């Protein structure tokens, strides 16, 4: 991912129920969430079931601070409750917003699109064989 020009992001494993509602369409129900016994706050009371809420917070923070051009990734663990046992999976999340390259005299800035993401995933799969 670094060789593709992406920046690495690290987000917290602890999230709140309100943030998890963002990814409601991912078929994660209340029984699959791992809840913290003694959370320091409501917004850090569950272990994340997706990287998406944290990455969306990164995008929001940067756009609020006038930085629309982001190309990044996160490799992290997501946590699920499977009956009475617990399960962790390592997953990859990629975010692309704004322009592909910063303003430069050589290249005209173009907006990121699906084909930029497709190229990154294609190159990654080629490297992994």
DSSP file (Angstrom, degrees, kcal/mol; ACC not computed):
  #  RESIDUE AA STRUCTURE BP1 BP2  ACC     N-H-->O    O-->H-N    N-H-->O    O-->H-N    TCO  KAPPA ALPHA  PHI   PSI    X-CA   Y-CA   Z-CA
    1    1 A X    > >       0   0    0      0, 0.0     5,-1.9     0, 0.0     3,-0.6   0.000 360.0 360.0 360.0 -37.9    0.0    0.0    0.0
    2    2 A X  G > 5 +     0   0    0      1,-0.2     3,-1.6     2,-0.2     6,-0.0   0.882 360.0  55.5 -65.1 -36.4    2.9    2.4    0.7
    3    3 A X  G 3 5S+     0   0    0      1,-0.3    -1,-0.2     2,-0.1     0, 0.0   0.705 100.6  60.2 -69.8 -17.6    4.4    1.7   -2.7
    4    4 A X  G < 5S-     0   0    0     -3,-0.6    -1,-0.3     2,-0.1    -2,-0.2   0.434 124.0-104.9 -84.9  -0.6    1.0    2.7   -4.2
    5    5 A X  T < 5S+     0   0    0     -3,-1.6     2,-0.3     1,-0.3    -3,-0.2   0.648  73.6 142.8  87.5  16.0    1.5    6.2   -2.6
    6    6 A X      < -     0   0    0     -5,-1.9     2,-0.3    66,-0.1    -1,-0.3  -0.663  46.4-131.7 -91.8 146.7   -1.1    5.6    0.2
    7    7 A X  E     -a   72   0A   0     64,-2.6    66,-2.3    -2,-0.3     2,-0.4  -0.741  23.6-120.0 -93.2 143.0   -0.6    7.0    3.7
    8    8 A X  E     -a   73   0A   0     -2,-0.3     2,-0.4    64,-0.2    66,-0.2  -0.692  26.8-163.6 -87.2 134.6   -1.2    4.6    6.6
    9    9 A X        -     0   0    0     64,-3.0     2,-0.5    -2,-0.4    66,-0.3  -0.890   6.4-159.5-113.2 146.8   -3.9    5.5    9.1
   10   10 A X        -     0   0    0     -2,-0.4     2,-0.3    64,-0.1    64,-0.1  -0.981  15.0-179.8-125.7 118.5   -4.3    4.1   12.6
   11   11 A X        -     0   0    0     -2,-0.5     2,-0.1     1,-0.1    44,-0.1  -0.789  34.5 -90.0-116.4 162.4   -7.7    4.4   14.2
   12   12 A X        -     0   0    0     -2,-0.3    42,-0.1     1,-0.1    -1,-0.1  -0.386  18.7-142.1 -73.4 143.0   -8.9    3.3   17.6
   13   13 A X  S    S+     0   0    0     -2,-0.1    35,-2.5    34,-0.1     2,-0.5   0.734  84.2  81.7 -72.3 -23.5  -10.4   -0.2   18.1
   14   14 A X  E     +C   47   0B   0     33,-0.2     2,-0.3    31,-0.0    33,-0.2  -0.741  59.2 162.0 -90.2 125.9  -12.9    1.3   20.6
   15   15 A X  E     -C   46   0B   0     31,-3.0    31,-2.3    -2,-0.5    30,-0.6  -0.845  32.8-111.7-134.1 170.1  -16.0    2.9   19.0
   16   16 A X    >>  -     0   0    0     -2,-0.3     4,-1.8    27,-0.2     3,-0.5  -0.659  27.6-112.1-103.3 161.5  -19.4    4.0   20.1
   17   17 A X  H 3> S+     0   0    0     25,-0.5     4,-1.1    -2,-0.2    -1,-0.1   0.828 116.1  59.3 -59.5 -32.5  -22.8    2.6   19.1
   18   18 A X  H 34 S+     0   0    0      1,-0.2     4,-0.3     2,-0.2    -1,-0.2   0.874 106.8  46.7 -66.8 -35.5  -23.7    5.8   17.3
   19   19 A X  H X4 S+     0   0    0     -3,-0.5     3,-1.5     1,-0.2     4,-0.5   0.873 107.1  57.5 -71.5 -37.4  -20.6    5.4   15.0
   20   20 A X  H >< S+     0   0    0     -4,-1.8     3,-0.8     1,-0.3    -1,-0.2   0.751  92.2  69.9 -66.2 -22.5  -21.5    1.8   14.4
   21   21 A X  G >< S+     0   0    0     -4,-1.1     3,-1.4     1,-0.2    -1,-0.3   0.755  86.2  69.2 -64.6 -22.7  -24.9    2.9   13.1
   22   22 A X  G <  S+     0   0    0     -3,-1.5     3,-0.4    -4,-0.3    -1,-0.2   0.881 103.4  41.7 -61.4 -38.3  -23.0    4.3   10.1
   23   23 A X  G X  S+     0   0    0     -3,-0.8     3,-2.1    -4,-0.5     5,-0.3  -0.065  75.7 129.6-100.5  32.7  -22.2    0.8    8.9
   24   24 A X  G X   +     0   0    0     -3,-1.4     3,-0.9     1,-0.3     4,-0.4   0.787  64.2  65.3 -57.3 -29.8  -25.7   -0.6    9.7
   25   25 A X  G 3  S+     0   0    0     -3,-0.4    -1,-0.3     1,-0.2    -2,-0.1   0.477  79.6  82.3 -74.9  -1.0  -25.9   -2.0    6.2
   26   26 A X  G <  S-     0   0    0     -3,-2.1    -1,-0.2     2,-0.1    -2,-0.1   0.273 105.0-115.0 -89.2  13.0  -23.1   -4.5    6.9
   27   27 A X    <   +     0   0    0     -3,-0.9     2,-0.7     1,-0.2    -2,-0.1   0.870  64.0 147.5  58.9  42.7  -25.4   -6.9    8.7
   28   28 A X        -     0   0    0     -4,-0.4    -1,-0.2    -5,-0.3     2,-0.1  -0.936  28.3-166.1-106.5 113.1  -23.8   -6.6   12.1
   29   29 A X    >>  -     0   0    0     -2,-0.7     3,-1.2    -3,-0.1     4,-0.7  -0.419  36.0 -97.9 -96.2 175.2  -26.4   -7.0   14.8
   30   30 A X  G >4 S+     0   0    0      1,-0.3     3,-0.5     2,-0.2    -1,-0.1   0.793 120.2  59.0 -62.2 -31.2  -26.2   -6.2   18.5
   31   31 A X  G 34 S+     0   0    0      1,-0.2    -1,-0.3     3,-0.0    52,-0.1   0.733 103.0  53.3 -72.8 -21.3  -25.4   -9.9   19.4
   32   32 A X  G <4 S+     0   0    0     -3,-1.2    49,-2.3    48,-0.1    -1,-0.2   0.644  88.8  97.9 -86.5 -16.0  -22.3   -9.8   17.3
   33   33 A X    <<  -     0   0    0     -4,-0.7     2,-0.7    -3,-0.5    47,-0.1  -0.495  69.6-137.0 -77.7 142.2  -20.8   -6.7   18.9
   34   34 A X        -     0   0    0     13,-0.5    13,-2.7    45,-0.3     2,-0.3  -0.884  23.3-157.4 -97.4 117.3  -18.2   -7.0   21.6
   35   35 A X  B     -D   46   0B   0     -2,-0.7     2,-0.3    11,-0.2    11,-0.3  -0.757  15.2-120.8-101.3 143.6  -19.0   -4.6   24.4
   36   36 A X    >   -     0   0    0      9,-2.7     3,-0.5    -2,-0.3     8,-0.0  -0.598  14.7-141.7 -79.9 138.2  -16.5   -3.3   26.9
   37   37 A X  T 3  S+     0   0    0     -2,-0.3     2,-0.4     1,-0.3    -1,-0.1   0.938  93.4  18.0 -68.5 -47.7  -17.3   -4.1   30.6
   38   38 A X  T 3  S-     0   0    0      3,-0.0    -1,-0.3     0, 0.0     2,-0.0  -0.658  82.7-173.5-125.2  75.4  -16.2   -0.7   32.1
   39   39 A X    <   -     0   0    0     -3,-0.5     6,-0.1    -2,-0.4     3,-0.1  -0.347  27.7-138.0 -71.3 150.3  -15.9    1.8   29.3
   40   40 A X  S    S-     0   0    0      4,-0.4     2,-0.3     1,-0.2    -1,-0.1   0.767  87.6  -0.3 -75.6 -25.5  -14.4    5.3   30.0
   41   41 A X  S >  S-     0   0    0      3,-0.2     3,-1.3     1,-0.1    -1,-0.2  -0.969  73.4-108.6-153.8 166.3  -17.2    6.8   27.8
   42   42 A X  G >  S+     0   0    0     -2,-0.3     3,-1.1     1,-0.3   -25,-0.5   0.848 116.6  61.8 -65.8 -33.7  -20.2    5.7   25.8
   43   43 A X  G 3  S+     0   0    0      1,-0.3    -1,-0.3   -27,-0.2   -27,-0.2   0.445 109.4  41.6 -76.4   1.9  -18.3    6.6   22.6
   44   44 A X  G <  S+     0   0    0     -3,-1.3    -4,-0.4   -29,-0.1    -1,-0.3  -0.276  82.5 108.2-135.9  49.4  -15.7    4.0   23.5
   45   45 A X  S <  S+     0   0    0     -3,-1.1    -9,-2.7   -30,-0.6     2,-0.3   0.478  70.8  48.0-108.1  -3.9  -17.9    1.2   24.7
   46   46 A X  E    S-CD  15  35B   0    -31,-2.3   -31,-3.0   -11,-0.3     2,-0.3  -0.962  77.0-117.3-135.3 151.9  -17.7   -1.4   21.8
   47   47 A X  E     -C   14   0B   0    -13,-2.7   -13,-0.5    -2,-0.3   -33,-0.2  -0.706  48.8 -98.7 -83.5 143.1  -14.9   -3.0   19.8
   48   48 A X        -     0   0    0    -35,-2.5    31,-2.9    -2,-0.3     3,-0.1  -0.286  27.6-168.7 -67.6 144.3  -15.2   -2.1   16.1
   49   49 A X  S    S+     0   0    0     29,-0.2     2,-0.3     1,-0.2    -1,-0.1   0.368  78.0  23.7-107.0  -1.6  -16.8   -4.5   13.7
   50   50 A X        -     0   0    0     27,-0.1     4,-0.4     1,-0.1     3,-0.2  -0.979  66.1-133.3-157.2 153.3  -15.5   -2.6   10.6
   51   51 A X  S  > S+     0   0    0     -2,-0.3     4,-2.2     1,-0.2     3,-0.2   0.646  90.1  87.8 -80.4 -16.3  -12.7   -0.2    9.8
   52   52 A X  H  > S+     0   0    0      1,-0.2     4,-2.6     2,-0.2     5,-0.2   0.865  80.9  52.6 -56.7 -46.2  -15.2    2.1    8.0
   53   53 A X  H  > S+     0   0    0     -3,-0.2     4,-1.7     1,-0.2    -1,-0.2   0.926 112.7  45.1 -59.5 -43.3  -16.4    4.2   11.0
   54   54 A X  H  > S+     0   0    0     -4,-0.4     4,-1.8    -3,-0.2    -1,-0.2   0.902 114.1  48.5 -65.5 -41.3  -12.8    5.1   11.9
   55   55 A X  H  X S+     0   0    0     -4,-2.2     4,-2.1     1,-0.2    -1,-0.2   0.860 109.3  52.9 -69.0 -34.7  -11.8    5.9    8.4
   56   56 A X  H  X S+     0   0    0     -4,-2.6     4,-2.5    -5,-0.2    -1,-0.2   0.856 107.3  52.6 -67.1 -33.8  -14.9    8.0    7.9
   57   57 A X  H  X S+     0   0    0     -4,-1.7     4,-2.7    -5,-0.2    -2,-0.2   0.885 107.4  52.1 -66.6 -38.1  -13.9   10.0   11.0
   58   58 A X  H  X S+     0   0    0     -4,-1.8     4,-2.2     2,-0.2    -2,-0.2   0.926 111.2  47.0 -61.4 -45.1  -10.4   10.5    9.5
   59   59 A X  H  X S+     0   0    0     -4,-2.1     4,-2.7     2,-0.2     5,-0.2   0.933 112.9  48.7 -62.3 -46.7  -12.0   11.9    6.3
   60   60 A X  H  X S+     0   0    0     -4,-2.5     4,-2.5     1,-0.2    -2,-0.2   0.922 111.0  50.1 -60.8 -45.4  -14.4   14.2    8.2
   61   61 A X  H  X S+     0   0    0     -4,-2.7     4,-1.0     1,-0.2    -1,-0.2   0.925 113.6  45.6 -59.4 -45.7  -11.6   15.5   10.4
   62   62 A X  H  <>S+     0   0    0     -4,-2.2     5,-2.8     2,-0.2     3,-0.4   0.900 112.6  48.9 -68.3 -41.3   -9.4   16.3    7.4
   63   63 A X  H ><5S+     0   0    0     -4,-2.7     3,-1.6     1,-0.2    -1,-0.2   0.895 108.1  55.3 -65.2 -38.5  -12.2   17.9    5.3
   64   64 A X  H 3<5S+     0   0    0     -4,-2.5    -1,-0.2     1,-0.3    -2,-0.2   0.776 108.3  50.1 -62.3 -25.5  -13.2   20.0    8.4
   65   65 A X  T 3<5S-     0   0    0     -4,-1.0    -1,-0.3    -3,-0.4    -2,-0.2  -0.013 125.5-101.4-103.9  28.0   -9.5   21.2    8.4
   66   66 A X  T < 5S+     0   0    0     -3,-1.6     2,-0.5     1,-0.1    -3,-0.2   0.762  85.4 124.1  62.6  31.4   -9.6   22.1    4.6
   67   67 A X      < +     0   0    0     -5,-2.8    -2,-0.2    -8,-0.1    -1,-0.1  -0.843  20.4 158.5-121.2  93.5   -7.7   19.0    3.5
   68   68 A X        +     0   0    0     -2,-0.5     2,-1.0    -5,-0.1    -1,-0.1   0.637  51.0  86.7 -88.5 -15.2   -9.9   17.2    0.9
   69   69 A X        +     0   0    0     29,-0.2     2,-0.4    -7,-0.1    29,-0.2  -0.747  54.2 154.8 -96.9 101.1   -7.1   15.3   -0.8
   70   70 A X  E     + B   0  97A   0     27,-1.5    27,-2.8    -2,-1.0     2,-0.4  -0.983  19.7 173.1-128.2 135.8   -6.6   12.0    1.0
   71   71 A X  E     + B   0  96A   0     -2,-0.4   -64,-2.6    25,-0.2     2,-0.3  -0.902  34.1 132.5-136.9 108.0   -5.2    8.7   -0.2
   72   72 A X  E     -aB   7  95A   0     23,-2.6    23,-2.7    -2,-0.4     2,-0.3  -0.916  34.7-154.7-152.2 174.1   -4.8    6.2    2.7
   73   73 A X  E     -aB   8  94A   0    -66,-2.3   -64,-3.0    -2,-0.3     2,-0.4  -0.960   4.5-154.8-147.9 162.5   -5.2    2.8    4.1
   74   74 A X  E     - B   0  93A   0     19,-2.3    19,-2.6    -2,-0.3     2,-0.6  -0.984   2.1-163.5-141.2 133.8   -5.6    1.0    7.4
   75   75 A X  E     + B   0  92A   0     -2,-0.4     2,-0.3   -66,-0.3    17,-0.2  -0.976  39.4 137.4-111.9 116.8   -4.8   -2.6    8.2
   76   76 A X  E     - B   0  91A   0     15,-2.0    15,-3.0    -2,-0.6     2,-0.4  -0.901  50.7 -91.5-151.6 175.9   -6.4   -3.5   11.5
   77   77 A X  E     - B   0  90A   0     -2,-0.3     2,-0.3    13,-0.2    13,-0.2  -0.759  25.9-161.1 -98.9 141.8   -8.4   -6.0   13.4
   78   78 A X  E     - B   0  89A   0     11,-2.6    11,-2.2    -2,-0.4     2,-0.4  -0.900  14.8-141.6-116.2 152.8  -12.2   -6.1   13.7
   79   79 A X  E     + B   0  88A   0    -31,-2.9     2,-0.3    -2,-0.3   -45,-0.3  -0.930  19.0 177.1-125.5 136.5  -13.9   -8.0   16.5
   80   80 A X  E     - B   0  87A   0      7,-3.0     7,-3.0    -2,-0.4     2,-0.6  -0.953  26.8-133.0-134.1 153.4  -17.0  -10.2   16.5
   81   81 A X  E     - B   0  86A   0    -49,-2.3     2,-0.7    -2,-0.3     5,-0.2  -0.947  20.1-168.8-104.3 123.0  -18.9  -12.2   19.1
   82   82 A X  E >   - B   0  85A   0      3,-3.0     3,-1.9    -2,-0.6     2,-0.6  -0.820  61.1 -62.4-116.6  89.5  -19.7  -15.6   17.6
   83   83 A X  T 3  S-     0   0    0     -2,-0.7    -2,-0.0     1,-0.3     0, 0.0  -0.617 118.3 -19.4  70.5-116.2  -22.2  -17.3   20.0
   84   84 A X  T 3  S+     0   0    0     -2,-0.6    -1,-0.3    -3,-0.1     2,-0.2   0.465 128.4  75.6-101.9  -3.3  -20.2  -17.6   23.2
   85   85 A X  E <  S-B   82   0A   0     -3,-1.9    -3,-3.0     2,-0.0     2,-0.4  -0.641  73.8-128.9-104.9 165.8  -16.7  -17.3   21.6
   86   86 A X  E     -B   81   0A   0     -5,-0.2     2,-0.4    -2,-0.2    -5,-0.2  -0.878  18.7-162.8-116.1 147.2  -15.0  -14.2   20.3
   87   87 A X  E     -B   80   0A   0     -7,-3.0    -7,-3.0    -2,-0.4     2,-0.4  -0.983   5.0-165.4-133.8 140.1  -13.4  -13.8   16.9
   88   88 A X  E     -B   79   0A   0     -2,-0.4     2,-0.4    -9,-0.2    -9,-0.2  -0.965   6.7-173.3-121.9 141.8  -10.9  -11.4   15.4
   89   89 A X  E     -B   78   0A   0    -11,-2.2   -11,-2.6    -2,-0.4     2,-0.5  -0.994  21.5-132.6-132.8 142.2  -10.1  -10.8   11.8
   90   90 A X  E     +B   77   0A   0     -2,-0.4     2,-0.3   -13,-0.2   -13,-0.2  -0.827  36.2 174.5 -92.2 128.4   -7.4   -8.7   10.1
   91   91 A X  E     -B   76   0A   0    -15,-3.0   -15,-2.0    -2,-0.5     2,-0.4  -0.866  26.2-130.6-133.0 164.2   -8.8   -6.5    7.3
   92   92 A X  E     -B   75   0A   0     -2,-0.3     2,-0.4   -17,-0.2   -17,-0.2  -0.952  17.4-171.2-117.5 134.8   -7.7   -3.8    5.0
   93   93 A X  E     -B   74   0A   0    -19,-2.6   -19,-2.3    -2,-0.4     2,-0.4  -0.992   3.0-167.0-125.0 136.2   -9.6   -0.5    4.4
   94   94 A X  E     -B   73   0A   0     -2,-0.4     2,-0.4   -21,-0.2   -21,-0.2  -0.975   2.0-170.8-123.7 134.8   -8.7    2.0    1.6
   95   95 A X  E     +B   72   0A   0    -23,-2.7   -23,-2.6    -2,-0.4     2,-0.4  -0.985   5.7 178.2-126.2 139.2   -9.9    5.6    1.3
   96   96 A X  E     +B   71   0A   0     -2,-0.4     2,-0.3   -25,-0.2   -25,-0.2  -0.982  12.1 159.3-136.8 123.2   -9.5    8.0   -1.6
   97   97 A X  E     -B   70   0A   0    -27,-2.8   -27,-1.5    -2,-0.4     2,-0.1  -0.977  47.2  -0.4-140.0 155.0  -10.9   11.5   -1.7
   98   98 A X  S    S+     0   0    0     -2,-0.3    14,-2.9   -29,-0.2   -29,-0.2  -0.414 107.0   2.1  75.3-141.6  -10.2   14.7   -3.5
   99   99 A X  B     -E  111   0C   0     12,-0.3    12,-0.3    -2,-0.1    -2,-0.2  -0.500  55.7-135.8 -86.4 150.4   -7.5   14.9   -6.1
  100  100 A X  S    S+     0   0    0     10,-3.2     2,-0.3     1,-0.2    -1,-0.1   0.940  91.9  15.5 -68.4 -48.2   -5.2   12.1   -7.2
  101  101 A X  S    S-     0   0    0      9,-0.3    -1,-0.2     7,-0.1     3,-0.1  -0.919  88.8-105.9-124.7 150.4   -2.0   14.3   -7.1
  102  102 A X        -     0   0    0     -2,-0.3     5,-0.2     1,-0.2    -1,-0.0  -0.227  61.5 -66.0 -66.4 167.3   -1.4   17.6   -5.5
  103  103 A X        +     0   0    0      6,-0.1     2,-0.3     3,-0.0    -1,-0.2  -0.324  69.1 163.1 -57.6 130.4   -1.2   20.7   -7.7
  104  104 A X        -     0   0    0      3,-0.8     5,-0.1    -3,-0.1    -3,-0.0  -0.989  47.3-124.9-150.6 149.0    1.9   20.4   -9.8
  105  105 A X  S    S+     0   0    0     -2,-0.3    -1,-0.1     1,-0.2     3,-0.1   0.773 108.2  50.9 -68.4 -25.0    3.1   22.1  -13.0
  106  106 A X  S    S+     0   0    0      1,-0.1     2,-0.4    -3,-0.0    -1,-0.2   0.915 112.8  36.2 -82.0 -44.2    3.6   18.8  -14.8
  107  107 A X  S    S-     0   0    0     -5,-0.2    -3,-0.8     3,-0.0     2,-0.3  -0.887  77.1-126.3-114.6 140.2    0.3   17.1  -14.2
  108  108 A X        -     0   0    0     -2,-0.4     2,-0.2    -5,-0.1    -7,-0.1  -0.658  38.8-108.4 -76.8 137.6   -3.2   18.6  -14.1
  109  109 A X        -     0   0    0     -2,-0.3     2,-0.3    -5,-0.1    -7,-0.1  -0.490  40.0-170.5 -69.4 133.7   -5.0   17.6  -10.9
  110  110 A X        -     0   0    0     -2,-0.2   -10,-3.2    -9,-0.1    -9,-0.3  -0.924  25.5-106.2-123.4 150.7   -7.8   15.0  -11.4
  111  111 A X  B     -E   99   0C   0     -2,-0.3   -12,-0.3   -12,-0.3     2,-0.1  -0.445  38.4-108.9 -72.4 145.4  -10.4   13.8   -9.0
  112  112 A X        +     0   0    0    -14,-2.9     2,-0.3    -2,-0.1   -14,-0.1  -0.433  46.6 170.4 -69.7 150.4  -10.0   10.3   -7.6
  113  113 A X    >>  -     0   0    0     -2,-0.1     4,-1.4   -16,-0.1     3,-0.9  -0.832  50.1 -74.7-147.3-173.3  -12.5    7.7   -8.9
  114  114 A X  H 3> S+     0   0    0     -2,-0.3     4,-2.7     1,-0.2     5,-0.2   0.841 123.1  59.6 -57.7 -36.9  -13.3    4.0   -9.0
  115  115 A X  H 3> S+     0   0    0      1,-0.2     4,-2.1     2,-0.2    -1,-0.2   0.793 100.1  55.4 -70.2 -27.5  -10.6    3.3  -11.5
  116  116 A X  H <> S+     0   0    0     -3,-0.9     4,-1.9     2,-0.2    -1,-0.2   0.933 112.0  43.8 -65.3 -45.5   -7.9    4.6   -9.1
  117  117 A X  H  X S+     0   0    0     -4,-1.4     4,-2.6     1,-0.2     5,-0.2   0.911 111.9  53.3 -64.0 -42.8   -9.1    2.2   -6.4
  118  118 A X  H  X S+     0   0    0     -4,-2.7     4,-2.7     1,-0.2    -1,-0.2   0.895 108.1  50.9 -60.0 -41.3   -9.3   -0.6   -9.0
  119  119 A X  H  X S+     0   0    0     -4,-2.1     4,-2.5     2,-0.2    -1,-0.2   0.893 110.2  49.1 -63.7 -40.9   -5.7    0.0  -10.0
  120  120 A X  H  X S+     0   0    0     -4,-1.9     4,-2.2     2,-0.2    -2,-0.2   0.936 114.4  44.3 -64.1 -46.8   -4.5   -0.1   -6.4
  121  121 A X  H  X S+     0   0    0     -4,-2.6     4,-2.6     2,-0.2    -2,-0.2   0.900 113.0  52.6 -65.8 -40.7   -6.4   -3.3   -5.7
  122  122 A X  H  X S+     0   0    0     -4,-2.7     4,-2.1    -5,-0.2    -2,-0.2   0.928 111.3  45.9 -59.0 -47.4   -5.2   -4.8   -9.0
  123  123 A X  H  X S+     0   0    0     -4,-2.5     4,-2.0     2,-0.2    -1,-0.2   0.887 112.3  51.5 -63.9 -39.7   -1.6   -4.0   -8.3
  124  124 A X  H  X S+     0   0    0     -4,-2.2     4,-2.0     1,-0.2    -2,-0.2   0.922 110.5  47.8 -63.8 -44.3   -1.9   -5.4   -4.7
  125  125 A X  H  X S+     0   0    0     -4,-2.6     4,-1.1     1,-0.2    -1,-0.2   0.869 109.6  53.7 -66.0 -35.8   -3.4   -8.7   -6.0
  126  126 A X  H  < S+     0   0    0     -4,-2.1    -1,-0.2    -5,-0.2    -2,-0.2   0.892 109.8  47.5 -63.7 -40.1   -0.7   -9.0   -8.6
  127  127 A X  H  < S+     0   0    0     -4,-2.0    -2,-0.2     1,-0.2    -1,-0.2   0.859 112.6  49.1 -69.0 -35.3    2.0   -8.6   -5.8
  128  128 A X  H  <        0   0    0     -4,-2.0    -1,-0.2    -5,-0.2    -2,-0.2   0.653 360.0 360.0 -79.3 -14.7    0.3  -11.2   -3.6
  129  129 A X     <        0   0    0     -4,-1.1    -3,-0.2    -3,-0.2    -4,-0.1   0.467 360.0 360.0  80.3 360.0    0.0  -13.6   -6.5
